[in-house]
Amino acid sequence: MTKIICIDAGHGGKDSGAVGNGLQEKDIVLSIAKMVKSMLIEKSFKICMTREDDTFVPLNDIASFSNSKDPDIFISMHHNSADSNTSASGIESFYHISSDSKQLAQIIQKHLISSSKAVNRNIKSMPFVVIKKTTSPAILVELGFMSNKAEVQKNMSQEYQELLADAILSGINEYFGR
């Protein structure tokens, strides 16, 4: 049976997300989300995306949309910011309560860190609306820091974005035993 993956490119439209070093989170995560979508389609997954352009979607609507599609998993992509500590760096993944979500976060985080060699900020449980109100196993990944100049420059390169997208694909494949 074809697995359905719901991808959320965080923020969008009037909500730029984190801003740093002249760049906006909403643009970087949309680029990576589109790469993940293409890779997943090539591997015969069915994809739903909460946004495919620079559109603002309210948090509750993101969860409602995902729930209406009844995906096997939900992944929300973001970039962090730490204005008080511009040297903060790394990747972290969040889940909310469910053991399936925790397992998904562990697997995706493992692949992201292995591929990127970024600082491992580990997995954490947090009640973020988009993962708390989504009924399928759901995670939110923070793929780097907009406030860290070196990290955001790396995150802007197509090569690094493809590396992150491929790591997410590898994690999804492992999660489903493919």
N, C-alpha and C positions, 0 to 999 in steps of 0.2 A: 504494500500500500504506500502511495506517495506521501511523504512527510511534508507538512505545511510549516513554513518558518515565517514568522512575522518580524519584520525589521523596522525599528524606529530610529530614524536619524534625528537625534535630539534637537530641540529648539526650532527655529525657522521663522520666516516673516519678520514680524515686529520684535520677536525675541531672538536676539543675536547669540544668547548663551554667553559663555566666557569670551572676553575680548582681550587679546594680548599681542603685542608686537605687530600691530597693524592688521591683525587677522581676526576673523570671527569663527567661533566654534561651529555655528550652524553650517558654515560652508565646508569645513573640513570633514565633519561627520557625514554630511550628505554625500560627499565624494566617496568616502570609504563604504558607506551603506550601499551605494550603487555598484561598487566593485563586488561586494559580498553577494548582492543580488545576482549579478551576472555569473559569478562562480557557482552559486547554488543552482541556478537554472541549468548550467552545463552538467551538473551532477544529478539532474532529474528531481530536484526538490521543487515544490510549489511555493511561491513567494507572495506575501502581501507586505506592502510598505505603508507606513502611516503617512509618509509624504515623499514625493518624488521631485519636488521643486522647492523653491523658497517660500513655503507656506507655513503660517502659524497654525498649529493644532493644539487646542487646550489639553492639559494633562488627562482629565477625565475622559475626553473624547478619544485619546490615544488608547486607553484601556478598553473603552467600549468598542472601538473599531476592532482591536485585536480579538476581544471576546466574541464578536460577531463572526469572525472568520474561523474560530475554533482551531487555532494553530497547535501544532505539537510542541513548539517552543516560541518564546518571544525574546528578542534581544534589542535593547535600547543602547545606542551608541552615543557617547559623550566625550568631552575633554574637560579636564579639571582646571582649576585656577587657584593660586595661593598668592594673592597680592602681597601679603606680609612676608612671604618667603619665596623670592623669585628663583631660588635654586631647587625648590621642590620639584621632583620628577618621578616618573614611573607610571605603571599601569595597575589599576585595581578593578575588581569586579564585585558587584553587589547583588544580593538575592534577598528575598523576604520569606522567612520561615520555612517554606516547603523543602523537604529533603531532595526532591527532584531538582528544584531550582538551585539548591546548594551544590549538588553534584554537577549540574551544568556549569555553574560559576567556577568550580574547581577545575574542570576539564578545559574550559575556554581560557581561563587564566594561565594554566600550565602551558598551553600552546602559544599564547601571546608572549609570555616571558621567554620561553624556549626560542622562539623565532626572532624576537626583537632584541633580546638581551637587555631590555629595559629594567629599571629598578622594580622589584616585585613588591608592590604595596598590598598584596594578598587579597583575599576575599573577605567580605564583611556583610552582615545582615543589616539592612536598613529599610525603613518603611516608605521608600519613595513611591509616590502615587502610581506611576506607570507599571511598577512591578508588584505593588501591593494589591492593586485592583484588577490585575490581569489574572485570569483563571488558569492559564496554562503555565508550565514551568517558565519562569521569567527571570532575566538578569539585566543589569545595567552595567556596561563597561565604560570605564574612564580610561581613554587611550593615550593619555599624556597630559601635560600641563601647558595651557596657553600662556601662563605667566612666566614660563621658563624659555628664554630666547632660543637657546640651543635646541631644546626639545621641540618647540613649535616649528623651527626651521626644518628639522628632520621630518616632522609630521606633515609638512607641506609637500615633501617630495613624493612624486607618483610611485617611485620604487618602494618607499617605506609604507605608503598607504596600501600598496598591493601586498606587501609582506604581512601587514596587519590583517588584511582581508583574507589572505590565504591561511593565516593562523586561526582565524575565526572559523573558516570552512573546515580545517583539520579538526578543530574541537567539536564542531557539529557532527562531523563524520564519526568521530570516536564516541560521542554521546549516543548516537543511534547504532553503534556497532557496525559501521560500514567501512 
